[in-house]
Amino acid sequence: MALSRYSLLKLFILSILLLVMGTVDVVGKAAVAEVDIDDDVGRNVVEIVQARGYFVETHKVVTADDYVLTMYRLPKTYEESQAGAEPTAAKPVALLQHGLLDSSFTFVNNFRNQSLAFVLADAGYDVWLGNNRGTTWSREHLTYTEDDDEFWEFSWEDMGKYDLPAEIEYALNKSESTTLSFVGHSEGTTQAFVGFSLDQQLARKVSYFAALAPVAWTGHLTAKIFKGMADVHLDKVFQAFGISEFSAKSKFLQEMLAGFACTVADELCDSAIALVAGPSVSTNTSRLPVYISQTPAGTSVKNMAHYAQNIRDDTFAPYDYGCKCKRDFGIDKCSENKCENKKVYGNFDPPAFPIEKMVFPRTGLFIGSADTIATATDIEKLRDALPSGTIVHELAVKEYSHLDLVWAYNANEKIYEDLLAQLEEHQGVGYTTIPEPTDSGSVGSLTDDVIESRTSLSFRQLD
C-alpha cells in the first residue's frame, strides 16, 4: 500500500532528525524530571564488558583501502576473567558483525545470559567483535579524517570487499587459527553475501556462517522509514545538499533520549525503533535507554543510498552511479561522460553480485517471522539464488522482528541455544570441494602461493 504524502512527510522529518543527531550538539538542558538512570547508559563497549566482569582487548585493523577499524576481543570466559587466569589454549574463534546504523555494542548491550558475545565467551569461544567503517569506533583513515567527504565515499559493498576480509584475516592471525565461525546481523550478513560470493577462498576459512536477519534482496521490505526514504529518493536529496555522513552520534540528543525520553516515556522510544526495524514484543523496554545511548552508530549517506537503490530496483547489485545514455544505440555508442556506470562497470547498469557462486561457507539462516526488513519474500529470493547445499540450517521465530535476533530478552533460548549447537557441529570442519573461480577474479582461481600473498594484503595492524 502506498504511503500518504503526510506519512512520507513524517518519514522525511524523522530521517532529518536522525541526520541531525550527528550534526547538532548544544549545551544546556532543563531538568524535566528526576529519573533513575541505568548504570549502563552511556557505557561504551569496553566499559560494559568490564562491568559484566569480562577481560577485553582493543585492536586496530587497517583495511586494504586504508580504513582503520576497531575490533574488540573477549578471549576469556567469565570464570577465567575473574580468576585472572590465562585463557584456555586453542579456543574456537567466533567473529560477530553488527547491522546497519549499529555497532559491536549490539552484542554486549544486555545481561550476561542475554548478550551473544558473553554467551559465546562462556561457551569457550575466542570472541571477536567487528565495527564497520563509519561507525562510532571505526571513524579513522590513514589519509582522510571524518570531516572529509572522501572518508564517507563507501557503502556496504566496500564493507564486504574490504572490512570483512580484513577482520577475518586479523582475527585468524591473532588467534593462531585456520578457521572461524562468522555471525552477522542484518548489514553484517549483507557484506558477508558480497564478500563470500566474490571470494570463495576467504569463504573457505569460515566453518559456519550464521546469518541473523539475513539481508540481500530488499525489494519487498516494509519497514516504514527505509521504504519511505527509498520511495521519495531521500538519499538523492541528501546528496544534492552535499551531505555525506548519515546519523552519527550526538552526545546531547542521545543523552536526552536515553536519559529522559526513553526512561520516562519508553513507548516513544519503542515507536521510533518500530519505524526503523518493526514492532517488537520481545524487547526489554527497561533497557531502551541503554540501547539508545550508543545507537544509531552512524554510516555514510552513500551507504543509505545504496540500500535505497536496491529497495527501489529489487536488486542485489553494486552501487548504481547512473547512466543518461539512450540504450537503443548500445553501450559502445554511450559516452562515459554521460554514463558513470560505463566508466565503473563497462555497461549501462551495475552487474548483480554472483551470489549463485557462493558455495561456501555453509550457512544457517536465523529469521524473525515478523521482520519488516528481512522479509519472507526477499529471503525466498536469497534461498533460490544460493547454490543447493549452501544453506544447511534454518530457524524462524514467529514473533521476532529485525532487532530481536540481537536485542530480545529471550534471544538466548529462542536463538542462541540453537546457534551454539550449529557452531559446535561445524566448528573446524573443512571443505573438500575446490571452489570455482568467480568472474570477479576471486582468489579461488589463484595458486596457493598467490593466495598466501593476496591474503597477506587483506589487513594491516595499526601500531
C-alpha positions in Angstrom: 0.0 0.0 0.0 1.4 3.4 -1.0 2.3 5.8 1.8 0.3 9.0 2.0 2.1 12.3 1.5 1.5 13.1 5.2 3.2 9.8 6.1 6.1 10.5 3.8 6.5 13.9 5.3 6.7 12.4 8.8 9.3 9.9 7.5 11.2 12.8 5.9 11.2 14.7 9.2 12.3 11.6 11.2 15.1 11.0 8.7 16.2 14.6 9.1 16.2 14.1 12.8 18.4 11.0 12.5 20.8 13.0 10.4 20.7 16.0 12.8 21.6 13.6 15.6 25.1 13.6 14.1 25.4 17.2 13.2 23.9 19.2 16.1 25.3 19.5 19.6 24.0 22.1 22.1 24.9 22.9 25.6 22.4 23.1 28.4 19.4 21.1 29.2 16.5 21.8 31.5 15.8 19.1 34.1 12.4 17.8 33.2 12.1 15.1 35.7 14.1 13.2 38.3 14.6 9.7 36.9 16.7 6.7 37.8 19.3 6.2 35.0 20.6 2.7 34.3 24.3 2.5 35.1 24.8 1.1 31.6 23.6 4.2 29.9 26.5 5.8 28.1 28.9 3.0 28.7 31.0 2.1 25.6 31.8 -1.5 24.6 34.9 -1.8 26.8 33.2 -0.3 29.8 30.1 -2.5 29.6 32.2 -5.6 29.0 34.3 -4.8 32.0 31.2 -4.1 34.1 30.0 -7.6 33.3 33.3 -9.0 34.7 35.0 -10.0 31.4 38.5 -9.3 30.2 38.5 -7.4 26.9 41.1 -6.3 24.4 41.0 -3.5 21.8 42.6 -4.0 18.4 43.1 -1.6 15.4 43.0 -3.1 11.9 43.8 -1.4 8.7 41.9 -2.5 5.6 43.4 -2.7 2.1 41.8 0.7 1.2 43.3 2.3 4.4 40.3 2.5 6.7 41.1 1.9 10.4 38.7 -0.4 12.1 38.4 -1.1 15.8 37.9 -4.7 16.9 37.2 -5.9 20.4 38.2 -9.3 21.7 36.9 -11.4 24.6 39.4 -14.3 24.8 38.3 -15.4 28.3 35.2 -16.9 30.0 33.8 -15.1 33.0 35.5 -17.5 35.3 38.9 -17.1 33.6 38.4 -13.3 33.7 37.5 -13.2 37.4 40.4 -15.5 38.3 42.9 -13.5 36.2 43.8 -16.8 34.5 45.2 -17.3 31.0 42.6 -18.3 28.5 42.3 -22.0 27.6 44.6 -22.6 24.6 43.3 -23.2 21.0 39.8 -21.9 21.6 37.5 -21.9 18.6 37.1 -18.4 17.1 33.8 -16.5 16.5 33.6 -13.2 14.8 30.4 -11.1 15.3 29.4 -8.4 12.8 26.7 -5.8 13.5 23.9 -4.4 11.4 23.2 -1.0 9.7 23.4 2.1 12.0 24.6 -0.3 14.7 27.9 -1.3 16.2 29.5 -4.1 18.2 27.7 -2.7 21.2 24.7 -4.6 20.0 26.3 -7.9 21.1 27.0 -6.8 24.6 24.2 -4.4 25.5 22.1 -6.9 27.6 22.9 -9.0 30.6 25.4 -11.9 30.6 22.9 -14.6 29.7 21.2 -12.4 27.0 24.1 -10.9 25.1 25.6 -13.1 22.3 29.2 -12.1 23.0 29.0 -13.2 26.6 27.1 -16.4 25.8 29.8 -17.4 23.3 32.7 -16.4 25.6 31.2 -18.6 28.4 30.8 -21.4 25.9 34.5 -21.4 25.3 34.9 -19.2 22.2 37.6 -16.7 21.5 35.1 -13.9 20.6 35.9 -11.0 18.2 33.6 -8.0 17.7 33.9 -6.1 14.4 33.0 -2.5 13.7 32.3 -1.4 10.2 33.8 1.8 8.7 32.0 5.0 9.6 30.5 3.7 12.8 31.3 5.1 16.3 34.6 3.2 16.8 35.8 2.9 13.2 36.0 6.6 12.1 39.7 6.7 11.1 41.5 6.5 7.8 45.2 6.8 7.0 44.7 9.7 4.7 41.3 11.3 5.4 39.5 12.5 8.5 35.8 12.1 9.2 35.5 15.8 8.2 36.5 14.9 4.6 33.8 13.9 2.1 36.2 11.3 0.7 36.0 9.4 4.0 32.3 8.8 3.5 32.6 7.5 -0.1 31.6 4.0 0.8 28.7 1.6 1.0 28.1 -2.0 2.2 29.8 -3.2 -0.9 33.1 -1.9 0.4 32.4 -3.4 3.8 32.1 -6.8 2.0 35.2 -6.3 -0.1 37.5 -4.7 2.5 36.2 -4.7 6.1 35.1 -8.4 6.0 38.4 -9.9 4.8 40.5 -7.6 7.0 38.6 -8.6 10.1 38.6 -12.3 9.3 42.3 -12.5 8.5 43.2 -10.4 11.5 41.2 -12.5 13.9 42.6 -15.7 12.5 46.1 -14.4 12.6 45.9 -13.2 16.2 44.1 -16.3 17.4 46.5 -18.5 15.5 43.6 -20.4 14.0 42.8 -21.6 10.5 39.0 -21.3 10.6 36.4 -19.3 12.4 32.6 -19.0 12.8 31.1 -15.8 11.4 27.9 -14.4 12.9 26.4 -11.5 11.0 23.3 -9.5 11.8 21.4 -7.5 9.1 24.1 -5.5 7.3 26.6 -7.9 8.7 25.0 -10.5 6.5 24.8 -8.2 3.5 28.5 -7.6 3.5 29.1 -11.3 4.0 27.0 -12.3 1.0 29.0 -9.8 -1.0 32.4 -10.8 0.3 31.9 -14.6 0.2 30.3 -14.6 -3.2 33.3 -12.6 -4.6 36.0 -14.5 -2.7 35.4 -18.2 -2.2 38.9 -18.8 -0.8 38.1 -16.4 2.0 34.8 -18.2 2.5 36.6 -21.5 3.0 38.1 -20.1 6.1 34.7 -19.8 7.7 33.5 -23.1 9.1 29.9 -21.7 9.6 28.1 -18.5 8.7 25.2 -17.7 10.9 23.0 -15.1 9.2 20.8 -13.4 11.7 18.0 -11.5 9.9 19.7 -12.1 6.5 19.6 -9.1 4.1 20.5 -9.4 0.4 17.4 -8.5 -1.7 15.2 -5.8 -0.1 12.6 -5.1 -2.8 9.8 -6.3 -0.5 11.0 -4.6 2.6 8.1 -3.0 4.5 9.9 -1.1 7.3 8.4 2.4 7.1 11.5 4.5 7.5 13.5 2.7 4.8 10.6 2.2 2.4 9.7 5.9 2.8 13.3 7.0 2.2 13.6 4.9 -0.9 10.2 6.0 -2.3 10.9 9.7 -2.0 14.6 9.3 -3.1 15.6 10.9 0.2 19.2 9.7 -0.5 19.3 11.9 -3.5 18.1 14.9 -1.5 20.9 14.4 1.0 23.4 14.0 -1.8 22.1 17.1 -3.6 22.8 19.2 -0.5 26.3 17.7 -0.2 25.6 15.8 2.9 27.9 12.7 3.2 27.5 11.5 6.7 24.3 9.9 8.0 23.1 9.7 11.6 26.3 9.9 13.6 26.2 10.1 17.4 25.3 13.4 19.1 26.1 13.4 22.8 23.3 15.8 23.6 20.5 14.1 21.7 21.5 10.6 22.8 21.7 11.7 26.4 18.3 13.4 26.0 16.8 10.3 24.5 18.5 7.8 26.8 18.2 9.9 29.9 14.7 11.2 29.6 12.6 10.2 26.6 13.4 6.5 26.8 13.3 6.5 30.6 10.1 8.5 31.2 8.2 7.6 28.1 9.6 4.3 26.8 6.7 4.0 24.4 8.1 7.0 22.5 11.4 5.1 22.0 9.6 1.9 21.2 7.6 3.6 18.5 10.7 5.2 17.0 12.5 1.9 16.9 9.4 0.2 15.4 9.6 2.7 12.5 13.1 1.7 11.7 13.1 -2.1 12.5 9.5 -3.1 13.0 7.4 -3.6 16.2 8.8 -5.9 18.9 7.1 -7.8 21.7 10.4 -9.2 22.9 12.4 -6.1 23.7 13.2 -5.4 27.4 11.8 -1.8 27.4 13.7 -1.0 30.6 16.9 -1.4 28.5 15.9 1.0 25.8 17.9 3.9 27.4 21.0 1.7 27.2 20.5 0.8 23.6 19.8 4.4 22.5 22.8 5.7 24.4 25.0 4.1 21.7 22.6 3.8 18.8 22.5 4.9 16.0 26.2 4.5 15.5 26.4 6.2 12.1 27.2 5.4 8.5 27.5 7.2 5.1 24.8 8.7 3.0 26.1 6.7 0.1 25.5 3.5 2.2 21.9 4.5 2.8 21.6 5.4 -0.9 22.9 2.0 -1.9 20.2 0.3 0.2 17.6 2.7 -1.2 18.6 1.8 -4.8 18.3 -1.9 -4.1 14.9 -1.4 -2.4 13.6 0.6 -5.4 15.1 -1.7 -8.1 14.6 -5.0 -6.2 18.2 -6.0 -7.0 21.3 -7.2 -5.1 23.9 -5.3 -7.1 26.8 -2.9 -6.7 26.2 0.9 -6.3 24.4 2.5 -9.3 26.3 5.6 -10.4 23.7 6.4 -13.1 23.6 6.5 -16.9 22.0 9.1 -19.1 22.6 7.4 -22.4 19.9 6.2 -24.7 20.1 2.4 -24.6 18.8 1.8 -28.1 22.2 2.6 -29.6 24.1 0.2 -27.3 26.8 0.7 -24.7 29.6 1.2 -27.3 27.9 4.4 -28.5 27.5 5.7 -25.0 30.0 8.3 -23.7 31.4 7.8 -20.2 30.8 11.4 -19.6 27.1 10.6 -19.7 27.3 7.2 -18.1 29.3 6.8 -14.9 28.3 3.2 -14.8 30.1 2.5 -18.1 33.2 4.0 -16.6 33.0 1.8 -13.5 31.3 -1.4 -14.8 31.5 -1.2 -18.6 27.8 -1.3 -19.0 24.5 0.7 -18.5 23.8 -0.9 -15.2 25.9 -2.5 -12.4 26.1 -6.3 -12.6 24.4 -8.4 -10.0 26.6 -9.9 -7.3 27.4 -13.5 -8.2 25.6 -15.0 -5.2 24.9 -18.1 -7.2 28.6 -18.9 -6.8 28.6 -18.8 -3.0 29.1 -22.5 -2.5 31.0 -21.7 0.8 30.7 -21.2 3.6 28.0 -23.5 5.0 25.2 -21.1 6.0 22.4 -21.0 8.6 19.5 -18.6 8.3 18.0 -17.3 11.6 14.8 -15.5 10.8 12.2 -13.4 12.5 8.8 -14.0 11.0 7.7 -10.5 11.9 10.8 -8.9 10.4 9.9 -5.9 8.2 13.4 -5.5 6.8 14.4 -9.2 6.1 11.0 -10.2 4.7 9.9 -13.7 3.8 9.6 -12.9 0.1 13.2 -11.4 -0.1 14.6 -14.3 1.9 13.0 -16.7 -0.5 14.9 -14.9 -3.3 18.1 -15.5 -1.4 17.3 -19.2 -1.0 16.6 -19.5 -4.7 19.8 -17.7 -5.6 22.3 -19.6 -3.4 23.7 -22.9 -4.7 22.0 -26.1 -3.5 23.6 -27.2 -0.3 25.0 -23.8 0.9 22.1 -23.4 3.4 22.5 -26.2 5.9 20.1 -24.9 8.6 17.1 -22.6 9.2 15.4 -21.4 12.3 12.4 -19.0 12.3 11.0 -17.4 15.4 7.4 -16.5 14.9 7.1 -13.2 16.8 10.6 -11.8 16.3 11.2 -8.6 14.4 14.5 -7.4 12.9 16.4 -6.3 16.1 15.0 -9.1 18.3 17.6 -11.5 17.0 20.3 -9.5 18.9 18.3 -7.4 21.4 15.5 -9.7 22.7 15.5 -10.6 26.3 14.7 -14.2 25.4 17.1 -14.5 22.4 19.3 -17.0 24.3 16.5 -19.6 24.5 14.9 -18.7 21.2 18.0 -18.3 19.0 21.4 -18.7 20.8 21.0 -22.2 22.1 20.3 -23.4 18.5 23.1 -21.2 17.2 25.6 -22.7 19.6 24.6 -26.2 18.6 25.2 -25.3 14.9 28.6 -23.7 15.7 29.7 -26.7 17.7 28.6 -29.1 15.0 30.6 -27.4 12.2 33.5 -25.9 14.2 36.8 -26.6 12.4 35.2 -28.8 9.8 36.9 -28.1 6.5 35.7 -28.2 2.9 36.8 -30.8 0.4 35.4 -29.3 -2.8 37.5 -26.8 -4.7 35.5 -23.6 -5.4 35.0 -22.5 -9.0 36.7 -19.1 -9.9 34.3 -16.2 -10.0 34.1 -13.7 -12.8 35.5 -11.0 -10.4 38.8 -12.8 -10.2 38.3 -14.4 -6.8 41.4 -15.8 -5.1 39.8 -19.2 -5.6 41.3 -19.2 -9.1 44.9 -18.5 -7.9 47.7 -20.8 -7.0 48.4 -21.5 -3.3 51.4 -19.2 -3.4 49.5 -16.3 -4.8 46.6 -16.9 -2.4 49.1 -16.5 0.5 50.4 -13.3 -1.0 46.9 -11.9 -1.6 45.7 -12.8 1.9 48.6 -11.0 3.5 47.3 -7.8 2.0 43.8 -8.1 3.4 44.7 -6.3 6.6 47.5 -4.5 8.4 47.9 -4.0 12.1 47.9 -0.4 13.3 50.9 0.1 15.6 
